[in-house]
Amino acid sequence: MSDTRYEKNDPPTRQGALPGRPPRSDHEIEAFRTHIGAQALELYLRKGAEAVSMREIARTAGCSPATLYAHFSGKADILLYLWAFVLDEMIATVEAAASSAEGNALSEASQAFVGYWTAHPERFRLVFMSAGVARADVSTIMSDPRTKGHFDRFRDLLARAVPMTQTEVRARTDTLIAGLIGVSLCRVTIKDHDWPAAAEMVEQIVRGATVR
């Protein structure tokens, strides 16, 4: 997440500009949200989302709590923002793997999915294991068109791999993603177990999803 530094007394806000200055542009406001997000991400990954307060985020971002609340309604809002960022980063890795695949694009995308989370266990914990997250917050991010589009990529790859009805595609896609998240979870949280190679586990799941 790119970050632009701001002086503590010079943050752009949704309410407008500082006295004597013109209103901030949408670009400047979004840049400051990105700055806040970058600071919050570092804190969340290091301490856990539940251990970080809005006041600490404001202090780290170099702004007042009031300015922080002008950009985000609370910790859950920041967490949703960060989930979207991490999922965008993850799907970019998946897309690159699928696009460059010389053979089975679904297999390469699935390997990239698990590879991303196992390479970034702190991001996996942030997205899938943050404490104190309300079910409504999860529903919000999962129903977001951008998030749905990320997972629809697997649906499209699966539909191309095996002829099937739309109902079957949806069921198999959900099962595939659940399996890939499960492999990631096990490898992130139970490191001492003698698991098979991650690539082998993923291939087993992909074969199960594409069996005729």
Residue pairs with C-beta under 8 A, 6 or more apart in sequence:
1 34
1 37
1 38
1 41
1 85
2 34
2 38
3 34
3 35
3 38
3 39
4 31
4 32
4 34
4 35
5 35
5 62
6 32
6 35
6 61
6 62
6 63
7 62
8 62
8 63
8 64
9 18
10 18
11 32
11 62
11 63
11 64
11 67
12 24
12 28
12 29
12 31
12 32
13 24
13 29
13 67
13 70
13 71
14 29
14 70
14 71
15 70
16 23
16 24
17 23
17 24
24 32
29 71
32 71
33 71
33 72
33 81
35 61
36 57
36 61
36 63
36 68
36 71
36 72
36 78
37 78
37 81
37 82
37 85
39 57
39 60
39 61
40 52
40 57
40 60
40 61
40 78
40 82
41 82
41 85
41 126
42 60
43 52
43 56
43 57
43 60
44 52
44 79
44 82
44 126
44 130
45 122
45 123
45 126
48 125
48 130
48 131
49 75
49 79
49 126
49 130
49 131
49 132
49 133
50 130
50 131
50 132
52 75
53 75
54 65
54 68
54 69
54 74
54 75
55 65
57 68
57 75
57 78
58 64
58 65
58 67
58 68
61 68
72 78
72 81
76 133
76 134
76 137
79 126
79 130
79 133
79 137
80 137
80 140
80 141
82 126
83 126
83 127
83 141
84 141
84 144
84 146
84 147
86 123
86 126
86 127
87 127
87 141
87 146
87 147
87 150
88 146
88 150
89 116
89 123
90 113
90 116
90 117
90 123
90 150
91 150
91 153
93 112
93 113
93 115
93 116
94 109
94 112
94 113
94 116
94 150
94 153
95 109
95 153
96 112
97 108
97 109
97 111
97 112
98 105
98 106
98 108
98 109
98 112
98 153
98 157
99 105
100 108
101 107
101 108
101 109
104 161
104 206
105 157
105 160
105 161
106 154
106 157
106 158
106 160
106 161
106 206
106 209
106 210
107 202
107 203
107 206
109 153
109 154
109 157
110 154
110 176
110 180
110 202
110 205
110 206
111 198
111 199
111 202
113 180
113 184
114 180
114 183
114 184
114 187
114 198
114 201
114 202
115 198
117 123
117 124
117 181
117 184
117 188
118 124
118 184
118 187
118 188
118 198
121 188
124 184
124 185
124 188
125 188
128 181
128 185
141 147
142 148
151 173
151 177
154 173
154 176
154 177
155 169
155 170
155 173
158 169
158 172
158 173
158 176
158 209
158 210
159 169
161 210
162 172
162 210
162 212
164 172
172 209
172 210
173 209
175 208
175 209
176 205
176 206
176 209
179 205
179 208
179 209
180 202
180 205
183 198
183 201
183 202
183 205
186 193
186 195
187 195
187 198
195 201
